[in-house]
Structures are given as C-alpha cells and as structure tokens.
Amino acid sequence: MALKPGERKQQILETLAKMLESPKREKITTASLAAKLEVSEAALYRHFPSKARMFDNLIEFIEQTLFGLINKITSEEEEGLRQARRIVTILLLFAEKNHGMTRVLIGDALVNEDPALQTRINQLFDRIESTLKQSLRIAETQTGRKFDPESQANLLLCFVIGRWHQFAKSGFKRKPMEFVQQQLTLLYGLEE
C-alpha cells in the first residue's frame, strides 16, 4: 500500500526517533535509516536534503511540543512557584516518554552532525531558562520572598538537563521523575 504525501516524511522521522532510543548510542547513518525503512538512501533524500534537516525537524517537534505545554502552563497557572514546578515536571515527563528525543536534547545524537543543530538546542535551553526566570519573578512578587530568579532559573535548567543525562546514560533505566518532587522542594522551596 502506497503512503499518502507527507506520510513517508513522518515515517522517516518516527523511525529516526525510534532508532535513537537504542541505549547502545550507535551513530545513525542514512544507510542504516534507509535499511530500517526498507527504502533506498535516495528515497530519504527525496524527503530531506540532508540528515541534518531530519534532526532539524525532530528539534522543531521538540520545540513545538515543549513550548505548547509550557505556554499552556503559564496561561493557566497564575502562581509563579507552581508554574516553575510544573514546567520542570513537564520537561522531565517529556524525556521519560520520548527516549530518542532525550538523546537529541542532551546533544548525544548530534555529535558529528551539523553544529547548527546544537546551537538550536542551546537556544531552546535559553528560552526554557527565560520562561523559568519569568515564573520566579512572578513568585517573588506574589510571595515577597527574594528568589534571585536568574540564578535559580539556571539551577532548575541544570537540574533538568542533569536528569536527562542521567536517564540517557543509564540506558533509559533511571527515570527523570524519580525523587523529583522531594528534590524540587529542596531546590529553593518549590513546594506546592
């Protein structure tokens, strides 16, 4: 059965993401991807001009998903501390449910790829940190407590990235959400 237009492109991206879930962390080549899909490499290049463009599409998916969820949190939740806590939680849950995307987020899958891809991930981190900073500024205003939003937002982002790394490097055995509620309470009193 022939795939509809756009379905093959989606299938390529889903297969790439699935291949990234392998805890062995082997380099994925266009040849190995084509073999997994049972198509020629030329067929891949009809949909993507390069492997970098495939990864770029995965990063776009990550950005749309994460910021869709983050924007929902910031629009629904008025309390700054709860916003920050929920944002951190959603970042960790995303990784737990998307093993292959976790390897993209930590840069593991981007080694030896176009450096612009890592730059894009770094920009994603900057946006997340900025959002956390804004939530902590709101919390400062609401609670009257001094939070030092800039350093605390950075700490929370480093915490998330560290949990992502631990998850990926453990072969996806150490879940990002393990102990997170207790740890967030310790990180600057982000209690519910």
N, C-alpha and C positions, 0 to 999 in steps of 0.2 A: 504494500500500500504506500503510495507516494505521500510525502509530507506536504502540508499546505505551506504557502510562503510565510517565512518567519519562524516556522516550527523547527526547521533544521538548525537555524541560528540558536534558538532556545535550547535545543537538544545538545548542541556543541557546548554551550555554556554550562548546562547542567552536568554533562559528562566531565568537563574540566573540573568543576567544583567537587564532583564525586571522587575523581582521581586525587584531588588534593586532600581528601580525608584519610588517605593511607598514612598510618603512623610511621612508615619507613622513610618518608620525606625524600623520595627519589625525584630527580629532575624530570619534569614532564616535557616531552618534546612533541612537536606537531606530528611526528611519525607515530609516537605511542598513542596520542589522542586519536589520530585517524584510525589506527588499528582497533582501538577500543570501540569506535563508532562504526567500524567496518566500512569505511569510505577511504578515498584517496586523499593525500595531503592537498592536492589541487582542489578537491571539493571543500576543504576547510577554507582555503584562500578565496573561494568564491563568496564566502560569507564574511570573512575577516581578512583585511590586508596583511595582518601580522599576528603573532601570538601576543604581542604587547596590546593590541587592540582587544583581544579576548579578555585579558586581565583588566584592561580599562573598563570593559563592560561589567565585569564582576565587581569592580570598585564602585561603579555607578549604582549597581544593585545595592551594595552595602550602604552607600550614602543615602539613597532614596529610602531604604528600609529604616535605617537608624534615625535619620532626621524626621521621617514621617512619625515615628514613635516618640521621639524627643519633643517635637512640636506639639503632639497631642498631650503629652505630659505637662508641658509649660502652659498650654492653653486651658487645661482642665484643673490643674492643681495650683492654687493660689499661694500656698505655704512654701517658702523658699527651701527650707530644710527637706521637706518631703519631695520637692522637685528634684533636688540633688540626689537624694537616696533612690528615688525611682529611676532616675537617669542611669546611675551606676548599676542598678539592678538590671535594667533593660539591656545595657551593654554586655553584661555578663551572661544573661539568658540568651542573647543573640548568638554569642560564641558557643554556648553549650548546645544549641540547636543547629548550628552551622559550622561543623568542624572544618571543612575546607576553607570557608571564608575567614576563619580564625587564622589560618596559615597566611592568608593574604594580609590580614590586619597587622600581624606581627612582622611582616616582611619576609618571612621564611620562604614563601612561594615566589617571592620577587627577586631572590638572589640570582644574579646573572641575567636579569631581564632589563628592560629599558629603565634607566634611573628616574625618568619622569613618573613612573608608577609609584616609586617610594615617595617622591615629592608629593604626589597626590594623597597618599596615605597620611603623610605628615600634616598636610593641610586639613585633612579630616580630623586628625587629633587636635589641631589648633581650634577648629570650630567646636568640637566637643568641650574642650577646656574653657573656651569662651562662654559657652552655654552654662557650664557648671559655675563659672565665676559669677555670671548674672544671677543664678539661683541663690548663691551665697550672699550676694549683695542684697537681694530681696530679704533673705533671712536676717541679715544684720539690721535692716530697717524694721522688720517685724518684731524681732526679739530684743533689740537693744544690746545684744552681745557683739563683741568685736570678733570677726571671723578671719580677717586678712584673706579676703576672697581669692586674691591672685595666687598666693602660695597654697592655700587649701584646695583650690580647684586643680592645681598642678599635682598635688599629693593624691587626690582622688583619681585623676587620669593615670598617674603612675601606678596606683593600686590596680586599676582595671587592666592596664597593659601587662602588669606583672602576673595577674591571674590568667590572662590569655596565654602568656608564655608558658606558665606552669602547666596549663591544660594541654597545649600543643606538645610540649616537650615530654609530657608524661604519656604520650601516645593516646591522648584524649581520655585518660583514666581519672585524673584529678579534676573534678568538676569545678568550674568557676564559681558556682554558687555555694560551694562547701564553706561553712563558717561565715558567710558574708554578712549575715545580719548582726552577729556578735562583733565582727571586725568593723563594720560601719559605725556601730555605736562607739567603738574605741577611737575611730578617726574623727576627732573633733565633735563628738557628741551628736552624730546624725541620727539621734533616736527619733522614732515615730512620734 
